[in-house]
Each structure stands twice: as C-alpha cells, then as structure tokens.
Amino acid sequence: MAQQTPFPPPYQTPKKSRGPLIVFVVLGLVLVLLLAVGGVVLLRGRDKEPAASEATPASKPADPAAVQFRRVVTAEPGKCPEPRSDGVFCGTDDYLYTLGKVELDGSNVTEVKPAQSSDGSYWYVGLTLDGEGTRLFSALTQDLAGKTSPHNQLAILVRDQVVSAPVVMTPITGGLVQVSGSNFTQQDVENLAAKITG
C-alpha cells in the first residue's frame, strides 16, 4: 500500500467577528430612537397648557395690603367677635390680637412660595423680601428679640387675619421669612400662598 501524501486543507479565510459591529449598530439605533422620543416629548411639552393644578402660582402679592407685619401688643385666647373692634385681629389659632401699626407689607415681598422643610417635617409659605423689606424686617426683629412676651411676637396678617404670630428670639437678617403654623398641610400652605398673592 502506497503511502499517501497528505494534502494541505484548502485555504479558508479566517472569519472576522461581527460582535463589535452589531453592538455599534444596536447602540446607534437606540440613540436615534431616544432622540426621536425626546424630541416628541419636548415638542408636546411646549404645546401643552398647564392644568390648573400645575399652573405656577403668582410670585408676589397683587395687593400690598394682602400681607402685613405688625408688632403684637396683646394676645388673648378667644373667638373672633362680630363686629370686630378696631385694632383687634382674629388669629387662626383662636387668639385675639391687639396689634401695632403696619411695619412692612406686601409691597416689600418679591416672592411667595409654598414649600416643605428640608427634613420633610413641616410645610410653610416662604416669603422673600426686597432690599428695603430686608432692612426693615431686620431692624424690626432685632428690636423684638430683646423684649418679653407678648411684645416679642410678630404678627403676620393675611387679609386682616393673623395666620402666625411667632416669638422672635433672634434678629432675622437674610430677607427670608417662613410663615408656618401648627399642623399646616401642603393644601394649607398652597391656599395661604394663593391668599397672599391674591
């Protein structure tokens, strides 16, 4: 038997992996799809009118008298009398307040915003004061901080009702005021902000 001479196998070109090409094509298609969807959402968002609940609230009081800051002269528990006596204001906390003159008002407020504390423990209405309001509020709170109760209280009135009458312990100089009350809910502060902005 003759010995066979082995023939080399026919030459075959090595196959190149198509894995990276497929990955790039798929990534390209995903990117095109995301851009198309993002464009549609963006265009629809521009055309859409905000619903009443989504509408941005007014940023400052329309009526300067809508919000006032006054010193507390007296504070006593009691229901609001009808008719109300001059100089006596009813509080949302079932107190009757005798108050001093208006020390600053809504004309010094540049922004009204319902907000929640950073730790989520309470809701409040944040008021930002202009330069003159910041100066007046700083001087007022500095004077109140040195007094005894109830003369160290500052009444914040919204439409002639005392919504808050905090004790001032230290001067507030930054031009930012938080109006809060016991158990204010998100709805309460949204309603209060709407009353302030009119």
C-alpha positions as CSV (number, residue, x, y, z in Angstrom):
1,M,0.0,0.0,0.0
2,A,1.4,3.3,-1.0
3,Q,1.7,5.9,1.5
4,Q,-0.5,8.9,0.8
5,T,1.0,12.2,0.8
6,P,-1.1,14.5,2.9
7,F,-2.5,17.4,1.1
8,P,-2.9,20.6,3.0
9,P,-6.6,21.5,3.6
10,P,-8.0,24.1,1.2
11,Y,-7.2,27.6,2.3
12,Q,-10.0,29.3,4.1
13,T,-10.1,32.9,5.1
14,P,-10.4,33.4,8.8
15,K,-13.9,34.6,9.8
16,K,-14.0,38.1,11.4
17,S,-16.1,38.5,14.5
18,R,-19.2,40.7,13.8
19,G,-19.9,41.2,17.5
20,P,-18.5,44.8,17.8
21,L,-20.3,45.8,14.5
22,I,-23.6,44.5,15.8
23,V,-23.1,46.3,19.2
24,F,-22.4,49.6,17.4
25,V,-25.4,49.3,15.1
26,V,-27.7,48.5,18.0
27,L,-26.4,51.4,20.1
28,G,-26.8,53.7,17.1
29,L,-30.4,52.6,16.7
30,V,-31.1,53.1,20.4
31,L,-29.6,56.6,20.3
32,V,-31.7,57.5,17.3
33,L,-34.8,56.2,19.0
34,L,-34.1,58.1,22.2
35,L,-33.5,61.3,20.3
36,A,-36.8,60.9,18.4
37,V,-38.8,60.2,21.6
38,G,-37.2,63.0,23.4
39,G,-37.9,65.4,20.6
40,V,-41.6,64.4,20.5
41,V,-41.9,64.8,24.3
42,L,-40.2,68.2,24.2
43,L,-42.4,69.5,21.4
44,R,-45.6,68.2,23.1
45,G,-44.5,69.8,26.4
46,R,-44.2,73.2,24.7
47,D,-47.7,73.0,23.2
48,K,-49.4,71.7,26.4
49,E,-51.1,74.3,28.5
50,P,-50.6,73.6,32.2
51,A,-53.6,72.3,34.1
52,A,-55.0,74.4,36.9
53,S,-53.2,72.3,39.5
54,E,-49.9,72.6,37.5
55,A,-50.1,76.3,37.0
56,T,-47.3,78.3,38.6
57,P,-48.7,80.4,41.4
58,A,-48.2,84.2,41.3
59,S,-44.8,85.1,42.6
60,K,-45.7,88.2,44.7
61,P,-48.7,89.8,46.2
62,A,-51.0,91.7,43.8
63,D,-52.3,93.8,46.7
64,P,-49.7,95.2,49.1
65,A,-52.2,95.1,52.0
66,A,-52.7,91.3,51.5
67,V,-49.8,90.6,53.8
68,Q,-48.7,92.8,56.8
69,F,-46.2,92.5,59.5
70,R,-47.2,94.1,62.9
71,R,-46.0,94.0,66.5
72,V,-48.2,92.2,69.0
73,V,-49.4,94.4,71.8
74,T,-51.7,91.8,73.5
75,A,-52.7,88.2,72.8
76,E,-55.6,86.5,74.5
77,P,-57.5,83.3,73.8
78,G,-60.9,83.9,72.4
79,K,-63.2,83.7,69.5
80,C,-63.5,86.4,66.9
81,P,-66.2,88.9,67.9
82,E,-68.7,90.2,65.4
83,P,-68.5,93.1,64.8
84,R,-64.7,93.2,65.4
85,S,-63.3,96.0,67.4
86,D,-60.8,98.4,65.9
87,G,-57.2,97.3,66.4
88,V,-58.2,93.8,67.3
89,F,-57.5,91.0,64.9
90,C,-58.5,87.4,64.9
91,G,-56.0,84.6,64.7
92,T,-56.3,81.2,63.1
93,D,-55.1,79.9,66.4
94,D,-58.3,81.1,68.3
95,Y,-56.5,84.1,69.8
96,L,-57.5,87.7,69.7
97,Y,-54.6,90.1,68.9
98,T,-54.2,93.8,69.5
99,L,-51.6,94.9,67.1
100,G,-49.3,97.9,66.4
101,K,-49.0,99.7,63.1
102,V,-48.0,98.1,59.9
103,E,-44.2,97.9,59.8
104,L,-43.9,96.4,56.4
105,D,-46.3,94.9,53.9
106,G,-46.7,93.0,50.6
107,S,-45.0,95.8,48.6
108,N,-41.8,94.6,50.2
109,V,-42.4,90.9,49.2
110,T,-40.8,89.8,45.9
111,E,-41.7,86.1,46.1
112,V,-44.3,83.9,47.7
113,K,-43.7,80.2,47.6
114,P,-45.3,77.1,49.3
115,A,-42.6,74.8,50.5
116,Q,-41.7,71.9,52.8
117,S,-38.8,71.9,55.3
118,S,-35.7,70.1,54.1
119,D,-36.3,67.2,56.6
120,G,-40.0,67.0,55.5
121,S,-41.4,67.6,59.0
122,Y,-43.5,70.7,58.2
123,W,-45.0,72.9,55.5
124,Y,-44.6,76.6,55.3
125,V,-45.1,79.6,52.9
126,G,-41.7,81.2,52.1
127,L,-41.6,84.9,51.6
128,T,-38.6,86.7,50.1
129,L,-38.2,90.4,50.9
130,D,-36.7,93.1,48.7
131,G,-33.8,95.2,49.9
132,E,-35.9,97.7,51.7
133,G,-38.0,94.9,53.2
134,T,-34.9,93.1,54.4
135,R,-33.6,96.2,56.1
136,L,-37.0,96.9,57.8
137,F,-37.5,93.3,58.8
138,S,-34.0,93.0,60.2
139,A,-34.5,96.2,62.4
140,L,-37.9,95.1,63.5
141,T,-36.8,91.6,64.5
142,Q,-33.7,92.9,66.2
143,D,-35.9,95.2,68.4
144,L,-38.5,92.4,69.1
145,A,-35.8,89.9,70.1
146,G,-34.9,92.0,73.1
147,K,-38.4,92.2,74.5
148,T,-40.6,89.9,76.7
149,S,-43.8,88.1,75.8
150,P,-46.1,89.1,74.1
151,H,-44.1,92.1,73.0
152,N,-41.5,89.8,71.3
153,Q,-44.2,88.4,69.0
154,L,-44.5,89.4,65.4
155,A,-48.0,89.1,63.8
156,I,-48.1,88.1,60.2
157,L,-51.5,89.0,58.8
158,V,-53.0,87.8,55.6
159,R,-56.1,89.7,54.5
160,D,-56.6,91.0,58.1
161,Q,-56.3,87.6,59.8
162,V,-53.3,86.7,61.9
163,V,-52.0,83.5,60.4
164,S,-48.9,83.3,62.5
165,A,-47.5,85.2,65.5
166,P,-44.1,83.8,66.2
167,V,-41.9,84.8,69.2
168,V,-38.8,86.4,67.8
169,M,-35.8,85.0,69.6
170,T,-33.0,86.4,67.4
171,P,-32.9,89.0,64.6
172,I,-33.8,87.7,61.1
173,T,-31.5,89.5,58.7
174,G,-31.5,87.4,55.5
175,G,-34.7,88.7,53.9
176,L,-36.3,85.2,54.0
177,V,-39.5,84.7,56.1
178,Q,-41.2,81.4,56.8
179,V,-44.9,81.5,57.6
180,S,-45.9,78.3,59.3
181,G,-48.5,77.1,61.7
182,S,-49.1,74.0,63.8
183,N,-50.1,71.1,61.5
184,F,-50.0,73.1,58.3
185,T,-50.6,70.7,55.4
186,Q,-49.5,71.1,51.8
187,Q,-53.0,72.2,50.9
188,D,-53.0,74.8,53.7
189,V,-49.8,76.4,52.5
190,E,-50.9,76.4,48.9
191,N,-54.2,78.1,49.9
192,L,-52.3,80.6,52.1
193,A,-49.9,81.4,49.3
194,A,-52.9,81.9,47.0
195,K,-54.5,84.3,49.5
196,I,-51.3,86.3,49.8
197,T,-50.7,86.6,46.1
198,G,-54.4,87.4,45.5
